[in-house]
């Protein structure tokens, strides 16, 4: 069994135990995945293909970080970021050093090889980096904050990201409240 499958089994078990299995959408079709690759202009990392085929994201508010993006959400978010990049909105940040001298992430504010993974509804979210810096790893998950720029990497792989989500769910950091996944109240 792959690490993606192991992570998803843990996440699915938590959602099922909290009567929220419907908050994880059915898997994307092969056609949807192929169309996303056509839009992006490159093949998706194998881990992301596997993950999308299992669950094509979540409804808004159905994921610990807001929304897990499916094929349509990834395309929409990537289109927005690419449009901003193409219009020169990030030109003043072309030298932004997201990995603080470690060369794990290429300099800049956005790159065409980045794939939005989740979104908080305010312009922030996790991103899969397929074009890392010289010391980075293709497939690493970085954080993109629209106000301060990219940082990380946060996780070495998508599987590690999903296991971290499962760890947080299992630790009781989140609860379901009226169909929304929210942070658990402090005790």
PyMOL commands that place a pseudoatom at each C-alpha (Angstrom):
pseudoatom trace, name=CA, resn=UNK, resi=1, chain=A, elem=C, hetatm=0, pos=[0.000, 0.000, 0.000]
pseudoatom trace, name=CA, resn=UNK, resi=2, chain=A, elem=C, hetatm=0, pos=[1.319, 3.444, -0.887]
pseudoatom trace, name=CA, resn=UNK, resi=3, chain=A, elem=C, hetatm=0, pos=[1.913, 6.184, 1.681]
pseudoatom trace, name=CA, resn=UNK, resi=4, chain=A, elem=C, hetatm=0, pos=[-0.829, 8.235, 0.009]
pseudoatom trace, name=CA, resn=UNK, resi=5, chain=A, elem=C, hetatm=0, pos=[-3.280, 5.359, 0.540]
pseudoatom trace, name=CA, resn=UNK, resi=6, chain=A, elem=C, hetatm=0, pos=[-2.148, 4.926, 4.168]
pseudoatom trace, name=CA, resn=UNK, resi=7, chain=A, elem=C, hetatm=0, pos=[-2.627, 8.612, 4.887]
pseudoatom trace, name=CA, resn=UNK, resi=8, chain=A, elem=C, hetatm=0, pos=[-6.037, 8.662, 3.217]
pseudoatom trace, name=CA, resn=UNK, resi=9, chain=A, elem=C, hetatm=0, pos=[-7.155, 5.611, 5.209]
pseudoatom trace, name=CA, resn=UNK, resi=10, chain=A, elem=C, hetatm=0, pos=[-6.345, 7.468, 8.430]
pseudoatom trace, name=CA, resn=UNK, resi=11, chain=A, elem=C, hetatm=0, pos=[-8.119, 10.628, 7.269]
pseudoatom trace, name=CA, resn=UNK, resi=12, chain=A, elem=C, hetatm=0, pos=[-11.153, 8.711, 5.983]
pseudoatom trace, name=CA, resn=UNK, resi=13, chain=A, elem=C, hetatm=0, pos=[-11.419, 6.828, 9.291]
pseudoatom trace, name=CA, resn=UNK, resi=14, chain=A, elem=C, hetatm=0, pos=[-11.499, 10.113, 11.229]
pseudoatom trace, name=CA, resn=UNK, resi=15, chain=A, elem=C, hetatm=0, pos=[-14.137, 11.621, 8.939]
pseudoatom trace, name=CA, resn=UNK, resi=16, chain=A, elem=C, hetatm=0, pos=[-16.261, 8.431, 9.131]
pseudoatom trace, name=CA, resn=UNK, resi=17, chain=A, elem=C, hetatm=0, pos=[-16.005, 8.349, 12.939]
pseudoatom trace, name=CA, resn=UNK, resi=18, chain=A, elem=C, hetatm=0, pos=[-17.222, 11.962, 13.032]
pseudoatom trace, name=CA, resn=UNK, resi=19, chain=A, elem=C, hetatm=0, pos=[-20.155, 11.335, 10.685]
pseudoatom trace, name=CA, resn=UNK, resi=20, chain=A, elem=C, hetatm=0, pos=[-18.518, 13.524, 8.056]
pseudoatom trace, name=CA, resn=UNK, resi=21, chain=A, elem=C, hetatm=0, pos=[-17.456, 11.143, 5.286]
pseudoatom trace, name=CA, resn=UNK, resi=22, chain=A, elem=C, hetatm=0, pos=[-19.422, 13.297, 2.838]
pseudoatom trace, name=CA, resn=UNK, resi=23, chain=A, elem=C, hetatm=0, pos=[-16.928, 16.123, 3.458]
pseudoatom trace, name=CA, resn=UNK, resi=24, chain=A, elem=C, hetatm=0, pos=[-14.425, 14.221, 1.299]
pseudoatom trace, name=CA, resn=UNK, resi=25, chain=A, elem=C, hetatm=0, pos=[-15.477, 14.328, -2.338]
pseudoatom trace, name=CA, resn=UNK, resi=26, chain=A, elem=C, hetatm=0, pos=[-15.358, 11.279, -4.617]
pseudoatom trace, name=CA, resn=UNK, resi=27, chain=A, elem=C, hetatm=0, pos=[-12.236, 10.811, -6.691]
pseudoatom trace, name=CA, resn=UNK, resi=28, chain=A, elem=C, hetatm=0, pos=[-11.548, 12.706, -9.889]
pseudoatom trace, name=CA, resn=UNK, resi=29, chain=A, elem=C, hetatm=0, pos=[-11.930, 10.925, -13.190]
pseudoatom trace, name=CA, resn=UNK, resi=30, chain=A, elem=C, hetatm=0, pos=[-8.908, 10.206, -15.327]
pseudoatom trace, name=CA, resn=UNK, resi=31, chain=A, elem=C, hetatm=0, pos=[-10.285, 12.774, -17.786]
pseudoatom trace, name=CA, resn=UNK, resi=32, chain=A, elem=C, hetatm=0, pos=[-10.385, 15.464, -15.079]
pseudoatom trace, name=CA, resn=UNK, resi=33, chain=A, elem=C, hetatm=0, pos=[-6.794, 14.720, -14.054]
pseudoatom trace, name=CA, resn=UNK, resi=34, chain=A, elem=C, hetatm=0, pos=[-5.628, 14.739, -17.678]
pseudoatom trace, name=CA, resn=UNK, resi=35, chain=A, elem=C, hetatm=0, pos=[-7.428, 18.040, -18.318]
pseudoatom trace, name=CA, resn=UNK, resi=36, chain=A, elem=C, hetatm=0, pos=[-5.703, 19.574, -15.282]
pseudoatom trace, name=CA, resn=UNK, resi=37, chain=A, elem=C, hetatm=0, pos=[-2.328, 18.415, -16.583]
pseudoatom trace, name=CA, resn=UNK, resi=38, chain=A, elem=C, hetatm=0, pos=[-3.147, 19.980, -19.946]
pseudoatom trace, name=CA, resn=UNK, resi=39, chain=A, elem=C, hetatm=0, pos=[-3.986, 23.271, -18.266]
pseudoatom trace, name=CA, resn=UNK, resi=40, chain=A, elem=C, hetatm=0, pos=[-0.846, 23.254, -16.109]
pseudoatom trace, name=CA, resn=UNK, resi=41, chain=A, elem=C, hetatm=0, pos=[1.353, 22.200, -19.013]
pseudoatom trace, name=CA, resn=UNK, resi=42, chain=A, elem=C, hetatm=0, pos=[3.067, 19.332, -17.208]
pseudoatom trace, name=CA, resn=UNK, resi=43, chain=A, elem=C, hetatm=0, pos=[2.313, 15.942, -15.671]
pseudoatom trace, name=CA, resn=UNK, resi=44, chain=A, elem=C, hetatm=0, pos=[1.154, 15.931, -12.081]
pseudoatom trace, name=CA, resn=UNK, resi=45, chain=A, elem=C, hetatm=0, pos=[3.414, 14.261, -9.527]
pseudoatom trace, name=CA, resn=UNK, resi=46, chain=A, elem=C, hetatm=0, pos=[2.381, 10.622, -9.056]
pseudoatom trace, name=CA, resn=UNK, resi=47, chain=A, elem=C, hetatm=0, pos=[1.363, 11.261, -5.433]
pseudoatom trace, name=CA, resn=UNK, resi=48, chain=A, elem=C, hetatm=0, pos=[-1.017, 14.039, -6.460]
pseudoatom trace, name=CA, resn=UNK, resi=49, chain=A, elem=C, hetatm=0, pos=[-2.520, 11.952, -9.260]
pseudoatom trace, name=CA, resn=UNK, resi=50, chain=A, elem=C, hetatm=0, pos=[-3.164, 9.140, -6.778]
pseudoatom trace, name=CA, resn=UNK, resi=51, chain=A, elem=C, hetatm=0, pos=[-4.614, 11.508, -4.199]
pseudoatom trace, name=CA, resn=UNK, resi=52, chain=A, elem=C, hetatm=0, pos=[-6.949, 13.236, -6.668]
pseudoatom trace, name=CA, resn=UNK, resi=53, chain=A, elem=C, hetatm=0, pos=[-8.156, 9.892, -7.990]
pseudoatom trace, name=CA, resn=UNK, resi=54, chain=A, elem=C, hetatm=0, pos=[-9.117, 8.973, -4.408]
pseudoatom trace, name=CA, resn=UNK, resi=55, chain=A, elem=C, hetatm=0, pos=[-10.656, 12.320, -3.402]
pseudoatom trace, name=CA, resn=UNK, resi=56, chain=A, elem=C, hetatm=0, pos=[-11.190, 15.274, -5.719]
pseudoatom trace, name=CA, resn=UNK, resi=57, chain=A, elem=C, hetatm=0, pos=[-10.909, 17.732, -2.852]
pseudoatom trace, name=CA, resn=UNK, resi=58, chain=A, elem=C, hetatm=0, pos=[-13.394, 18.780, -0.191]
pseudoatom trace, name=CA, resn=UNK, resi=59, chain=A, elem=C, hetatm=0, pos=[-16.292, 21.189, -0.042]
pseudoatom trace, name=CA, resn=UNK, resi=60, chain=A, elem=C, hetatm=0, pos=[-15.443, 24.634, 1.319]
pseudoatom trace, name=CA, resn=UNK, resi=61, chain=A, elem=C, hetatm=0, pos=[-14.756, 24.389, 5.042]
pseudoatom trace, name=CA, resn=UNK, resi=62, chain=A, elem=C, hetatm=0, pos=[-14.425, 20.620, 4.918]
pseudoatom trace, name=CA, resn=UNK, resi=63, chain=A, elem=C, hetatm=0, pos=[-10.657, 20.416, 5.452]
pseudoatom trace, name=CA, resn=UNK, resi=64, chain=A, elem=C, hetatm=0, pos=[-8.523, 21.431, 8.447]
pseudoatom trace, name=CA, resn=UNK, resi=65, chain=A, elem=C, hetatm=0, pos=[-6.916, 24.254, 6.466]
pseudoatom trace, name=CA, resn=UNK, resi=66, chain=A, elem=C, hetatm=0, pos=[-10.160, 25.392, 4.824]
pseudoatom trace, name=CA, resn=UNK, resi=67, chain=A, elem=C, hetatm=0, pos=[-10.652, 23.601, 1.520]
pseudoatom trace, name=CA, resn=UNK, resi=68, chain=A, elem=C, hetatm=0, pos=[-8.704, 20.741, -0.016]
pseudoatom trace, name=CA, resn=UNK, resi=69, chain=A, elem=C, hetatm=0, pos=[-8.574, 21.671, -3.685]
pseudoatom trace, name=CA, resn=UNK, resi=70, chain=A, elem=C, hetatm=0, pos=[-9.790, 19.255, -6.320]
pseudoatom trace, name=CA, resn=UNK, resi=71, chain=A, elem=C, hetatm=0, pos=[-8.992, 19.423, -10.015]
pseudoatom trace, name=CA, resn=UNK, resi=72, chain=A, elem=C, hetatm=0, pos=[-11.282, 22.415, -10.671]
pseudoatom trace, name=CA, resn=UNK, resi=73, chain=A, elem=C, hetatm=0, pos=[-10.050, 24.269, -7.579]
pseudoatom trace, name=CA, resn=UNK, resi=74, chain=A, elem=C, hetatm=0, pos=[-6.403, 23.660, -8.442]
pseudoatom trace, name=CA, resn=UNK, resi=75, chain=A, elem=C, hetatm=0, pos=[-6.980, 25.001, -11.941]
pseudoatom trace, name=CA, resn=UNK, resi=76, chain=A, elem=C, hetatm=0, pos=[-8.813, 28.073, -10.653]
pseudoatom trace, name=CA, resn=UNK, resi=77, chain=A, elem=C, hetatm=0, pos=[-6.175, 28.910, -8.021]
pseudoatom trace, name=CA, resn=UNK, resi=78, chain=A, elem=C, hetatm=0, pos=[-3.271, 28.257, -10.402]
pseudoatom trace, name=CA, resn=UNK, resi=79, chain=A, elem=C, hetatm=0, pos=[-4.939, 30.424, -13.045]
pseudoatom trace, name=CA, resn=UNK, resi=80, chain=A, elem=C, hetatm=0, pos=[-5.240, 33.312, -10.584]
pseudoatom trace, name=CA, resn=UNK, resi=81, chain=A, elem=C, hetatm=0, pos=[-1.619, 33.064, -9.420]
pseudoatom trace, name=CA, resn=UNK, resi=82, chain=A, elem=C, hetatm=0, pos=[-0.307, 32.660, -12.973]
pseudoatom trace, name=CA, resn=UNK, resi=83, chain=A, elem=C, hetatm=0, pos=[-2.331, 35.666, -14.130]
pseudoatom trace, name=CA, resn=UNK, resi=84, chain=A, elem=C, hetatm=0, pos=[-0.843, 37.809, -11.356]
pseudoatom trace, name=CA, resn=UNK, resi=85, chain=A, elem=C, hetatm=0, pos=[2.651, 36.554, -12.194]
pseudoatom trace, name=CA, resn=UNK, resi=86, chain=A, elem=C, hetatm=0, pos=[2.137, 37.228, -15.908]
pseudoatom trace, name=CA, resn=UNK, resi=87, chain=A, elem=C, hetatm=0, pos=[0.904, 40.769, -15.257]
pseudoatom trace, name=CA, resn=UNK, resi=88, chain=A, elem=C, hetatm=0, pos=[4.074, 41.538, -13.285]
pseudoatom trace, name=CA, resn=UNK, resi=89, chain=A, elem=C, hetatm=0, pos=[2.324, 41.939, -9.939]
pseudoatom trace, name=CA, resn=UNK, resi=90, chain=A, elem=C, hetatm=0, pos=[5.161, 40.058, -8.223]
pseudoatom trace, name=CA, resn=UNK, resi=91, chain=A, elem=C, hetatm=0, pos=[8.056, 41.760, -10.035]
pseudoatom trace, name=CA, resn=UNK, resi=92, chain=A, elem=C, hetatm=0, pos=[9.111, 43.630, -6.882]
pseudoatom trace, name=CA, resn=UNK, resi=93, chain=A, elem=C, hetatm=0, pos=[9.424, 40.267, -5.112]
pseudoatom trace, name=CA, resn=UNK, resi=94, chain=A, elem=C, hetatm=0, pos=[11.486, 38.462, -7.749]
pseudoatom trace, name=CA, resn=UNK, resi=95, chain=A, elem=C, hetatm=0, pos=[14.339, 38.064, -5.242]
pseudoatom trace, name=CA, resn=UNK, resi=96, chain=A, elem=C, hetatm=0, pos=[12.174, 36.788, -2.374]
pseudoatom trace, name=CA, resn=UNK, resi=97, chain=A, elem=C, hetatm=0, pos=[14.125, 33.991, -0.641]
pseudoatom trace, name=CA, resn=UNK, resi=98, chain=A, elem=C, hetatm=0, pos=[11.435, 31.645, 0.641]
pseudoatom trace, name=CA, resn=UNK, resi=99, chain=A, elem=C, hetatm=0, pos=[13.841, 29.089, 2.090]
pseudoatom trace, name=CA, resn=UNK, resi=100, chain=A, elem=C, hetatm=0, pos=[16.001, 31.710, 3.813]
pseudoatom trace, name=CA, resn=UNK, resi=101, chain=A, elem=C, hetatm=0, pos=[19.306, 30.872, 2.163]
pseudoatom trace, name=CA, resn=UNK, resi=102, chain=A, elem=C, hetatm=0, pos=[18.841, 27.095, 2.076]
pseudoatom trace, name=CA, resn=UNK, resi=103, chain=A, elem=C, hetatm=0, pos=[18.075, 27.112, -1.694]
pseudoatom trace, name=CA, resn=UNK, resi=104, chain=A, elem=C, hetatm=0, pos=[15.211, 24.638, -1.263]
pseudoatom trace, name=CA, resn=UNK, resi=105, chain=A, elem=C, hetatm=0, pos=[12.701, 26.924, -2.993]
pseudoatom trace, name=CA, resn=UNK, resi=106, chain=A, elem=C, hetatm=0, pos=[13.419, 28.993, -6.085]
pseudoatom trace, name=CA, resn=UNK, resi=107, chain=A, elem=C, hetatm=0, pos=[13.538, 32.716, -5.509]
pseudoatom trace, name=CA, resn=UNK, resi=108, chain=A, elem=C, hetatm=0, pos=[10.403, 34.657, -6.288]
pseudoatom trace, name=CA, resn=UNK, resi=109, chain=A, elem=C, hetatm=0, pos=[6.798, 35.014, -5.217]
pseudoatom trace, name=CA, resn=UNK, resi=110, chain=A, elem=C, hetatm=0, pos=[5.219, 32.406, -7.516]
pseudoatom trace, name=CA, resn=UNK, resi=111, chain=A, elem=C, hetatm=0, pos=[6.407, 29.841, -10.060]
pseudoatom trace, name=CA, resn=UNK, resi=112, chain=A, elem=C, hetatm=0, pos=[4.583, 28.073, -12.880]
pseudoatom trace, name=CA, resn=UNK, resi=113, chain=A, elem=C, hetatm=0, pos=[5.692, 24.724, -11.441]
pseudoatom trace, name=CA, resn=UNK, resi=114, chain=A, elem=C, hetatm=0, pos=[3.723, 25.251, -8.233]
pseudoatom trace, name=CA, resn=UNK, resi=115, chain=A, elem=C, hetatm=0, pos=[0.428, 23.421, -7.777]
pseudoatom trace, name=CA, resn=UNK, resi=116, chain=A, elem=C, hetatm=0, pos=[-2.075, 24.826, -5.250]
pseudoatom trace, name=CA, resn=UNK, resi=117, chain=A, elem=C, hetatm=0, pos=[-3.117, 22.093, -2.812]
pseudoatom trace, name=CA, resn=UNK, resi=118, chain=A, elem=C, hetatm=0, pos=[-5.414, 23.735, -0.291]
pseudoatom trace, name=CA, resn=UNK, resi=119, chain=A, elem=C, hetatm=0, pos=[-6.851, 27.183, 0.304]
pseudoatom trace, name=CA, resn=UNK, resi=120, chain=A, elem=C, hetatm=0, pos=[-8.060, 29.100, 3.333]
pseudoatom trace, name=CA, resn=UNK, resi=121, chain=A, elem=C, hetatm=0, pos=[-10.295, 31.476, 1.387]
pseudoatom trace, name=CA, resn=UNK, resi=122, chain=A, elem=C, hetatm=0, pos=[-8.029, 34.452, 2.033]
pseudoatom trace, name=CA, resn=UNK, resi=123, chain=A, elem=C, hetatm=0, pos=[-5.345, 33.833, -0.600]
pseudoatom trace, name=CA, resn=UNK, resi=124, chain=A, elem=C, hetatm=0, pos=[-3.177, 31.473, 1.441]
pseudoatom trace, name=CA, resn=UNK, resi=125, chain=A, elem=C, hetatm=0, pos=[-2.535, 27.752, 1.215]
pseudoatom trace, name=CA, resn=UNK, resi=126, chain=A, elem=C, hetatm=0, pos=[-0.227, 24.826, 0.761]
pseudoatom trace, name=CA, resn=UNK, resi=127, chain=A, elem=C, hetatm=0, pos=[1.442, 24.367, -2.618]
pseudoatom trace, name=CA, resn=UNK, resi=128, chain=A, elem=C, hetatm=0, pos=[3.221, 21.411, -4.200]
pseudoatom trace, name=CA, resn=UNK, resi=129, chain=A, elem=C, hetatm=0, pos=[6.562, 22.581, -5.597]
pseudoatom trace, name=CA, resn=UNK, resi=130, chain=A, elem=C, hetatm=0, pos=[7.508, 20.718, -8.777]
pseudoatom trace, name=CA, resn=UNK, resi=131, chain=A, elem=C, hetatm=0, pos=[10.358, 23.117, -9.632]
pseudoatom trace, name=CA, resn=UNK, resi=132, chain=A, elem=C, hetatm=0, pos=[12.349, 23.450, -6.397]
pseudoatom trace, name=CA, resn=UNK, resi=133, chain=A, elem=C, hetatm=0, pos=[15.614, 25.218, -5.816]
pseudoatom trace, name=CA, resn=UNK, resi=134, chain=A, elem=C, hetatm=0, pos=[18.921, 23.310, -6.111]
pseudoatom trace, name=CA, resn=UNK, resi=135, chain=A, elem=C, hetatm=0, pos=[18.722, 21.972, -2.538]
pseudoatom trace, name=CA, resn=UNK, resi=136, chain=A, elem=C, hetatm=0, pos=[14.982, 21.273, -2.687]
pseudoatom trace, name=CA, resn=UNK, resi=137, chain=A, elem=C, hetatm=0, pos=[13.000, 18.202, -3.580]
pseudoatom trace, name=CA, resn=UNK, resi=138, chain=A, elem=C, hetatm=0, pos=[10.429, 18.013, -6.376]
pseudoatom trace, name=CA, resn=UNK, resi=139, chain=A, elem=C, hetatm=0, pos=[7.071, 17.374, -4.736]
pseudoatom trace, name=CA, resn=UNK, resi=140, chain=A, elem=C, hetatm=0, pos=[7.882, 19.207, -1.515]
pseudoatom trace, name=CA, resn=UNK, resi=141, chain=A, elem=C, hetatm=0, pos=[4.957, 21.072, 0.033]
pseudoatom trace, name=CA, resn=UNK, resi=142, chain=A, elem=C, hetatm=0, pos=[5.498, 24.743, 0.740]
pseudoatom trace, name=CA, resn=UNK, resi=143, chain=A, elem=C, hetatm=0, pos=[3.274, 27.380, 2.298]
pseudoatom trace, name=CA, resn=UNK, resi=144, chain=A, elem=C, hetatm=0, pos=[2.051, 30.337, 0.252]
pseudoatom trace, name=CA, resn=UNK, resi=145, chain=A, elem=C, hetatm=0, pos=[0.870, 33.375, 2.174]
pseudoatom trace, name=CA, resn=UNK, resi=146, chain=A, elem=C, hetatm=0, pos=[-0.360, 36.139, -0.118]
pseudoatom trace, name=CA, resn=UNK, resi=147, chain=A, elem=C, hetatm=0, pos=[0.947, 38.780, 2.299]
pseudoatom trace, name=CA, resn=UNK, resi=148, chain=A, elem=C, hetatm=0, pos=[4.419, 37.469, 3.123]
pseudoatom trace, name=CA, resn=UNK, resi=149, chain=A, elem=C, hetatm=0, pos=[5.078, 35.122, 0.212]
pseudoatom trace, name=CA, resn=UNK, resi=150, chain=A, elem=C, hetatm=0, pos=[6.119, 31.499, 0.064]
pseudoatom trace, name=CA, resn=UNK, resi=151, chain=A, elem=C, hetatm=0, pos=[7.959, 29.742, 2.878]
pseudoatom trace, name=CA, resn=UNK, resi=152, chain=A, elem=C, hetatm=0, pos=[9.103, 26.271, 3.707]
pseudoatom trace, name=CA, resn=UNK, resi=153, chain=A, elem=C, hetatm=0, pos=[9.254, 23.583, 2.741]
pseudoatom trace, name=CA, resn=UNK, resi=154, chain=A, elem=C, hetatm=0, pos=[6.668, 22.501, 5.301]
pseudoatom trace, name=CA, resn=UNK, resi=155, chain=A, elem=C, hetatm=0, pos=[6.619, 18.823, 4.250]
pseudoatom trace, name=CA, resn=UNK, resi=156, chain=A, elem=C, hetatm=0, pos=[8.971, 16.785, 2.026]
pseudoatom trace, name=CA, resn=UNK, resi=157, chain=A, elem=C, hetatm=0, pos=[6.106, 15.095, 0.136]
pseudoatom trace, name=CA, resn=UNK, resi=158, chain=A, elem=C, hetatm=0, pos=[2.346, 15.164, -0.339]
pseudoatom trace, name=CA, resn=UNK, resi=159, chain=A, elem=C, hetatm=0, pos=[2.111, 11.938, 1.667]
pseudoatom trace, name=CA, resn=UNK, resi=160, chain=A, elem=C, hetatm=0, pos=[3.892, 13.652, 4.578]
pseudoatom trace, name=CA, resn=UNK, resi=161, chain=A, elem=C, hetatm=0, pos=[1.434, 16.562, 4.321]
pseudoatom trace, name=CA, resn=UNK, resi=162, chain=A, elem=C, hetatm=0, pos=[-1.540, 14.161, 4.420]
pseudoatom trace, name=CA, resn=UNK, resi=163, chain=A, elem=C, hetatm=0, pos=[-0.056, 12.242, 7.371]
pseudoatom trace, name=CA, resn=UNK, resi=164, chain=A, elem=C, hetatm=0, pos=[0.428, 15.564, 9.199]
pseudoatom trace, name=CA, resn=UNK, resi=165, chain=A, elem=C, hetatm=0, pos=[-3.250, 16.371, 8.593]
pseudoatom trace, name=CA, resn=UNK, resi=166, chain=A, elem=C, hetatm=0, pos=[-4.182, 12.903, 9.908]
pseudoatom trace, name=CA, resn=UNK, resi=167, chain=A, elem=C, hetatm=0, pos=[-1.975, 13.457, 12.975]
pseudoatom trace, name=CA, resn=UNK, resi=168, chain=A, elem=C, hetatm=0, pos=[-3.760, 16.736, 13.728]
pseudoatom trace, name=CA, resn=UNK, resi=169, chain=A, elem=C, hetatm=0, pos=[-7.174, 15.126, 13.301]
pseudoatom trace, name=CA, resn=UNK, resi=170, chain=A, elem=C, hetatm=0, pos=[-6.206, 12.169, 15.520]
pseudoatom trace, name=CA, resn=UNK, resi=171, chain=A, elem=C, hetatm=0, pos=[-4.824, 14.551, 18.164]
pseudoatom trace, name=CA, resn=UNK, resi=172, chain=A, elem=C, hetatm=0, pos=[-8.247, 16.187, 18.489]
pseudoatom trace, name=CA, resn=UNK, resi=173, chain=A, elem=C, hetatm=0, pos=[-7.207, 19.550, 17.085]
pseudoatom trace, name=CA, resn=UNK, resi=174, chain=A, elem=C, hetatm=0, pos=[-10.411, 19.734, 15.003]
pseudoatom trace, name=CA, resn=UNK, resi=175, chain=A, elem=C, hetatm=0, pos=[-14.095, 18.998, 15.493]
pseudoatom trace, name=CA, resn=UNK, resi=176, chain=A, elem=C, hetatm=0, pos=[-17.111, 18.968, 13.222]
pseudoatom trace, name=CA, resn=UNK, resi=177, chain=A, elem=C, hetatm=0, pos=[-19.572, 21.761, 13.970]
pseudoatom trace, name=CA, resn=UNK, resi=178, chain=A, elem=C, hetatm=0, pos=[-22.722, 22.065, 11.843]
pseudoatom trace, name=CA, resn=UNK, resi=179, chain=A, elem=C, hetatm=0, pos=[-20.975, 20.344, 8.938]
pseudoatom trace, name=CA, resn=UNK, resi=180, chain=A, elem=C, hetatm=0, pos=[-17.873, 22.536, 9.135]
pseudoatom trace, name=CA, resn=UNK, resi=181, chain=A, elem=C, hetatm=0, pos=[-14.493, 21.381, 10.303]
pseudoatom trace, name=CA, resn=UNK, resi=182, chain=A, elem=C, hetatm=0, pos=[-13.272, 23.858, 12.922]
pseudoatom trace, name=CA, resn=UNK, resi=183, chain=A, elem=C, hetatm=0, pos=[-10.430, 24.057, 15.409]
pseudoatom trace, name=CA, resn=UNK, resi=184, chain=A, elem=C, hetatm=0, pos=[-11.342, 22.370, 18.669]
pseudoatom trace, name=CA, resn=UNK, resi=185, chain=A, elem=C, hetatm=0, pos=[-12.098, 24.796, 21.491]
pseudoatom trace, name=CA, resn=UNK, resi=186, chain=A, elem=C, hetatm=0, pos=[-9.305, 25.143, 24.031]
pseudoatom trace, name=CA, resn=UNK, resi=187, chain=A, elem=C, hetatm=0, pos=[-9.878, 23.326, 27.276]
for i in range(1, 187): cmd.bond("trace and resi %d" % i, "trace and resi %d" % (i + 1))
show_as sticks, trace
zoom trace
